[in-house]
Amino acid sequence: MPTAAGALLGPRPAAWPMRRPSDLSDAAFELAQRSEIADLHLDSYIAARVFGYDLRRHHGLGPLGGRFFGQLDWPRALSGGLTLGMWSLTTNPFRSAGGRWRAFERNLDDFQSQIERFGPALRVVRDCGELDAARADGSHAVLLAIQGGNALEAAPGGVADLPRGLIWRVTLVHLTNATYGPTSSPLGLWRRSDPLPAAGRSLVQALNEARILVDVAHLGHRAVRDVAACHDPSLPLVATHTGVSGVTPHWRNLDDEELRLIAASDGVVGVIYQAGFLRRPGGPAGVEMVVEHLDHLRRTIGVRHCAIGSDYDGAIMPPVDVRDGAVGYLRLIDTLLRAGWRDEEVQAVLAGNTLRVLRALRPAGWAAGAAVASATAAR
């Protein structure tokens, strides 16, 4: 049934009833049950790859209490109401260029294999027709993504070597400088204010042609503006997991000019759950921090461009009340409602805006059409 935000809500799998925290309001639980929930940035495969964390099993918060890792697995994502997510493949930047590409190929195969072994409650999708079909069946729609474009540096054909339609988003850089641009991280040293290099402009163009979202999260601030200048104006631009400098000045957060550039493309900004990027002196300590950043987005560029990009398991430390992904989205809904957000505004943040961007990028039937075009070109 369609929600007020225009999202398609399929039946929730009977094996994964939504878990209700004891402190959740009736209004929040009712809204969650009739809403899609999308997360633009999930990094739980890092723990699976590095520590052998089994995403197919229901875990607790672990020995660190949800600090850095232990925040999300697939059972908790499903019982927490998450209906679609961009699950990232992050490659070690300190490998050689060839090593990064080979590692990416191995990780992509391994991650898909794990998804298949989990069963039909998860389904990898390539366009919005496949996404809608997955949701109509009650499956969580998996959108695969790349964190750090340097994984592609040694690919013989570049972006063209990616399996057609399988990757939805590429974050151009991560925590280190790369061929494709400078990072905003302190590890960027004196290059943090560099412009976007020619290789970065070429990558943006290739991603546009392949209908893959260009993600400016982690990118140096001057380079963000350069991306907006060379990006296809007919396609949405995104920052999948960030805070905003208008609330908390920080090297990782976007300023108002950058927010407006993303909004001008009809894109979205996903607010991260990393407390260190969100906290301000004298401010709140819980999920209210996330809401403050969403409030600033709403005032600055409008509700239409607000989204969630938690970065769960991306070595972040979320506010204590949302460290468990099984309740993190529900508590955000409750806090937004308590802050005076209307139901339709909350639904837009949860998934409506993300779905609008995805439909603009890859409407129903795009994957089949792209496959036909690719086969024709090969002949």
C-alpha positions in Angstrom: 0.0 0.0 0.0 1.4 3.4 -0.9 2.4 5.7 2.0 1.9 9.4 2.1 5.4 9.8 0.8 4.7 7.7 -2.3 6.6 4.7 -1.1 5.5 1.2 -1.9 5.0 -0.9 1.3 5.0 -4.6 0.9 4.1 -7.2 3.5 6.7 -7.5 6.3 8.1 -11.1 6.5 6.2 -12.9 9.2 9.6 -14.2 10.6 10.7 -10.7 11.3 8.1 -8.8 13.4 9.0 -5.3 14.2 10.5 -5.0 17.6 9.0 -2.3 19.8 11.1 -0.6 22.4 9.3 -0.2 25.7 9.8 3.6 25.6 8.4 4.0 22.1 5.2 6.0 21.7 2.1 4.5 20.1 2.2 7.1 17.4 5.8 6.3 16.4 5.2 2.6 16.3 2.1 3.0 14.2 3.9 5.2 11.8 6.8 2.9 11.5 4.5 0.0 10.7 3.0 1.8 7.7 6.2 3.3 6.4 9.2 2.3 4.3 12.6 2.9 6.0 15.7 3.4 3.9 19.3 3.9 4.9 21.7 5.4 2.4 24.9 4.1 4.0 25.5 0.8 5.9 29.0 -0.5 6.4 28.4 -3.8 8.3 30.3 -5.8 5.8 33.5 -4.3 7.2 33.0 -6.3 10.4 32.1 -9.4 8.4 35.2 -9.2 6.3 37.7 -8.2 8.9 36.4 -9.9 12.1 34.3 -12.7 10.6 31.1 -11.1 11.9 28.2 -13.3 10.7 25.6 -10.8 9.4 23.1 -13.7 9.1 22.9 -14.1 12.9 21.1 -11.9 15.4 23.8 -10.4 17.6 23.9 -8.2 20.7 25.9 -5.0 21.0 29.1 -7.0 21.7 31.8 -6.3 24.2 32.1 -2.6 23.3 28.4 -2.0 23.8 27.8 -0.9 20.2 30.8 1.4 20.1 32.5 1.3 16.7 31.0 -2.1 15.7 28.2 -4.5 16.7 25.4 -2.1 15.6 23.6 -4.0 12.9 23.1 -7.4 11.4 20.4 -8.6 9.0 18.0 -10.0 11.6 18.1 -6.7 13.5 17.8 -4.7 10.3 14.6 -6.6 9.5 13.1 -6.5 12.9 14.0 -2.8 13.2 11.9 -2.0 10.2 14.6 -1.3 7.6 13.0 -2.1 4.2 15.8 -1.0 1.9 19.5 -0.1 2.4 22.6 0.7 0.5 25.2 -1.8 1.8 28.7 -0.6 1.2 31.8 -2.4 0.1 34.8 -0.6 1.6 38.3 -1.4 0.3 41.5 -0.9 2.2 43.1 2.2 0.7 46.6 1.1 1.6 46.6 -1.8 -0.8 48.1 -1.3 -4.2 45.7 -0.2 -7.0 45.6 -3.7 -8.4 45.1 -5.2 -5.0 42.2 -2.9 -4.3 40.4 -4.0 -7.5 41.1 -7.7 -6.8 39.9 -7.3 -3.2 36.7 -5.5 -4.4 35.9 -8.3 -6.9 36.4 -10.9 -4.1 34.3 -8.9 -1.6 31.5 -8.4 -4.1 31.3 -12.1 -4.8 31.5 -13.0 -1.1 28.9 -10.4 0.0 26.4 -11.6 -2.7 27.0 -15.2 -1.6 26.2 -14.3 2.0 23.0 -12.5 0.9 21.9 -15.5 -1.1 22.6 -17.9 1.8 20.5 -15.7 4.1 17.4 -16.4 2.0 14.5 -14.6 0.3 14.1 -12.0 3.1 17.0 -10.1 1.4 17.0 -9.4 -2.4 19.7 -7.6 -4.4 18.0 -5.2 -6.8 19.2 -3.3 -9.9 16.4 -0.8 -10.7 13.2 0.5 -9.1 11.1 -2.2 -10.8 13.1 -4.8 -9.0 13.0 -2.8 -5.8 9.2 -2.6 -6.0 9.0 -6.3 -6.7 11.1 -7.1 -3.7 9.1 -4.9 -1.4 5.8 -6.3 -2.7 7.1 -9.7 -1.7 8.1 -8.4 1.7 11.9 -8.7 1.0 14.4 -6.1 2.2 15.8 -4.5 -1.0 19.7 -4.6 -1.0 21.3 -1.8 -3.0 25.1 -2.5 -3.3 27.5 0.5 -3.2 31.2 1.3 -3.1 32.9 3.3 -0.4 36.0 4.8 -1.9 36.3 5.1 -5.7 39.9 4.1 -5.5 38.7 0.5 -5.6 38.2 1.2 -9.3 41.6 2.7 -10.1 43.1 -0.5 -11.6 39.9 -1.8 -13.2 40.9 -2.3 -16.9 37.7 -0.7 -18.1 37.1 1.5 -15.1 33.4 1.9 -14.3 32.5 -0.2 -17.3 34.0 -3.2 -15.6 31.4 -3.1 -12.8 28.6 -5.6 -13.3 25.8 -3.8 -15.1 23.3 -2.2 -12.7 24.7 -4.0 -9.6 26.3 -0.9 -8.0 24.0 2.0 -7.2 26.4 4.5 -5.6 30.1 5.3 -5.4 31.6 7.5 -2.7 34.4 9.1 -4.6 37.0 9.1 -1.8 37.2 7.8 1.8 39.5 8.8 4.6 42.6 9.2 2.5 43.5 11.2 -0.6 43.0 9.3 -3.8 43.5 9.6 -7.5 40.0 10.8 -7.8 40.2 13.6 -5.3 41.2 14.9 -1.8 39.6 13.8 1.4 38.2 16.2 4.0 39.8 14.0 6.7 42.9 15.3 8.6 44.7 12.5 6.8 44.4 14.6 3.7 47.0 17.0 5.2 47.8 19.9 2.9 45.6 18.5 0.0 42.3 18.9 1.8 41.5 22.1 -0.1 42.7 20.9 -3.5 40.3 21.0 -6.5 38.8 17.9 -8.0 41.5 16.5 -10.4 40.9 15.5 -14.0 40.7 11.8 -12.9 37.9 12.8 -10.5 36.0 14.7 -13.2 36.3 11.7 -15.5 35.0 9.4 -12.8 32.0 11.6 -12.2 31.2 11.5 -15.9 31.6 7.7 -16.1 29.3 7.3 -13.1 26.7 9.6 -14.6 26.8 7.6 -17.8 26.3 4.3 -15.9 23.5 5.8 -13.8 25.4 5.3 -10.6 25.0 7.9 -7.8 27.9 10.2 -7.2 28.4 10.5 -3.4 30.4 13.5 -2.1 30.6 12.3 1.5 34.3 12.4 2.7 35.3 14.7 -0.2 37.3 17.9 0.4 35.1 21.0 0.4 36.5 22.7 -2.8 36.2 19.4 -4.6 32.5 19.0 -3.6 31.9 22.3 -5.4 33.8 21.0 -8.4 31.8 17.8 -8.5 28.6 19.8 -8.6 29.9 21.9 -11.5 30.8 18.9 -13.7 28.0 16.6 -12.6 25.1 15.8 -15.1 22.4 18.4 -14.0 19.7 15.9 -15.0 20.7 13.4 -12.3 20.6 13.7 -8.5 23.7 14.3 -6.5 24.0 12.8 -3.0 25.9 13.0 0.3 24.9 9.7 1.9 26.3 10.1 5.4 27.3 13.4 6.9 26.5 16.0 9.5 26.0 19.8 8.8 28.4 22.6 9.7 25.4 24.9 10.4 24.9 22.9 13.6 28.3 21.5 14.3 31.4 22.9 12.5 33.6 19.9 11.7 35.9 18.8 9.0 33.5 16.0 8.1 30.4 18.1 7.8 28.9 20.0 4.8 28.3 23.7 4.8 25.1 25.4 3.6 26.5 26.2 0.2 27.3 22.5 -0.4 23.8 21.5 0.9 22.2 23.9 -1.6 24.3 22.4 -4.5 23.0 19.0 -3.7 19.4 20.3 -3.4 19.8 22.1 -6.7 20.3 18.6 -8.3 17.1 17.4 -6.5 19.4 15.1 -4.5 19.4 14.1 -0.9 21.6 14.5 2.2 21.7 11.5 4.6 22.4 12.4 8.2 25.0 10.2 9.9 24.7 8.7 13.3 28.3 9.4 14.4 28.0 11.4 17.6 31.4 13.1 17.2 30.2 14.8 14.0 26.8 15.8 15.4 27.5 16.9 19.0 27.6 20.6 19.8 28.6 22.3 23.1 25.6 22.3 25.4 23.6 20.2 23.0 21.8 16.9 23.5 23.5 13.6 24.0 21.0 11.2 22.3 19.2 10.8 19.0 18.1 14.4 19.4 21.5 15.2 17.9 20.5 13.6 14.6 17.2 15.5 14.7 19.0 18.8 15.2 20.9 18.2 11.9 17.8 17.2 10.1 16.1 20.3 11.4 18.9 22.4 9.9 18.5 20.6 6.6 14.8 21.3 6.7 15.3 25.0 7.3 18.1 25.4 4.8 17.1 23.2 1.8 13.7 21.8 2.7 12.3 18.4 3.8 12.5 17.1 0.2 16.2 16.7 0.5 16.5 15.1 4.0 17.4 11.4 4.4 19.1 8.9 6.7 22.6 7.6 6.2 23.5 6.1 9.6 26.9 4.6 8.7 26.1 1.8 11.1 29.3 -0.4 11.7 31.4 2.1 9.8 33.7 2.4 12.9 31.4 5.1 14.3 30.1 5.7 17.8 26.4 6.5 17.6 24.4 8.2 20.4 23.9 5.6 23.1 20.1 5.3 22.5 20.5 4.4 18.8 23.6 2.1 19.0 21.4 -0.9 18.3 20.1 -0.9 14.7 17.1 -2.9 15.8 15.7 0.2 17.6 17.7 3.0 16.0 15.3 3.9 13.2 12.2 3.6 15.5 13.7 5.9 18.1 14.5 8.5 15.3 10.8 8.4 14.2 9.7 8.9 17.8 12.0 11.8 18.3 11.1 13.5 15.1 7.4 13.3 16.0 8.1 14.7 19.5 10.0 17.5 17.8 6.9 18.5 15.9 7.6 16.9 12.5 4.4 15.9 10.6 3.8 12.3 9.6 4.3 13.0 5.9 7.6 14.8 6.7 8.9 11.9 8.7 8.0 9.5 5.9 9.8 11.7 3.4 13.0 11.5 5.6 12.6 7.7 6.2 12.3 6.7 2.5 10.2 9.0 0.3 13.0 11.3 -0.7 15.5 8.4 -1.2 12.9 6.6 -3.4 12.4 9.7 -5.5 16.2 9.9 -6.1 16.4 6.2 -7.0 13.4 6.4 -9.4 15.0 9.4 -11.1 18.2 7.4 -11.4 16.9 4.0 -12.5 13.2 3.8 -13.2 11.4 0.4 -13.5 12.8 -1.6 -16.5 16.1 0.3 -16.6 18.2 -2.8 -15.8 16.6 -4.9 -18.5 17.0 -2.0 -21.0 20.6 -1.5 -20.0 21.4 -5.2 -20.4 19.9 -5.2 -23.9 21.9 -2.0 -24.8 25.1 -3.5 -23.4 24.6 -6.8 -25.4 23.9 -4.8 -28.6 27.1 -2.7 -28.1 29.1 -5.9 -27.6 28.0 -7.2 -31.0 
